């Protein structure tokens, strides 16, 4: 075990390996706290985002129908 740790800290890419491990730990920790179903996730933000997505979907549908109506009258 000590040989593995020694090679980890004294090797050529030791700094990169340690940086990747620490970064991965921070990323997973923050995802557990604030990610989907996280402990500190604010349900008000989720509701607000859901309403915004629904409004955008309705706007896309309306624009698509308008575009289709406009295209129906342009036949040659």
N, C-alpha and C positions, 0 to 999 in steps of 0.2 A: 504493500500500500504506500509506503514512504517513497518507493521508487517512482510510482505513478505521480504522486504529488510533486516530487522533485523535478520530474521531467515536465510536468505541467507549468511550473513556475520558472524553470530555467531553460525551457525550450525556445526555439526560434520564434514561434507564433504565440508565445504564452500570453502576451498582452492582448492580442486579438481574441484568443479563446476566453480569457477572463472577462473581457468587455462584452462579448456575445452572451456569456452566461448571466452576467449581471443585468444586461439589457433585457434578456428574455424573462428574467425573474420580475423585473419592474413592469414589463408589458403584461404579463399574466396577472400580477397583483392588481394593476389598475383595471384590467378587464374584469376581474372578479368583483371589484368594487363598483365600477361605473358602466360596465358592459351590459349586454342584454340580461335581464333578470339579476342585475347587480344589487348589492346591499344598499348603496347610496343613490341609486337611480331615482330621479324625480318623476313620479307618474304624471304630473302636469305637463312635462315636456313631451312625454309619449302621446298624451291626448292632443296636445297642440300639433305635433307632427302628423298625427293621424288625420286631423281636420284639414291641415294644409295639403296632404296627399290626396284626400278626397276632392277638395276644391280644384286642384290641378288636374285630376282625372276628369272631372266634369267639364273643365275648360277645354281639355284636349278633345273630348267627345263632341262638344259644341262646335269647335273649330273644324273637326273632321266632317261633321254633318253639313256645315256651311260650305266647305270646300267641295263636298260631293254634290250639293245642290248647284253650286256655281259650275261645276264640270258637266252636269246634265244638260245645261242650256247651251253649251258650246259645241254641240255636235254639228258636223258638216253635212 
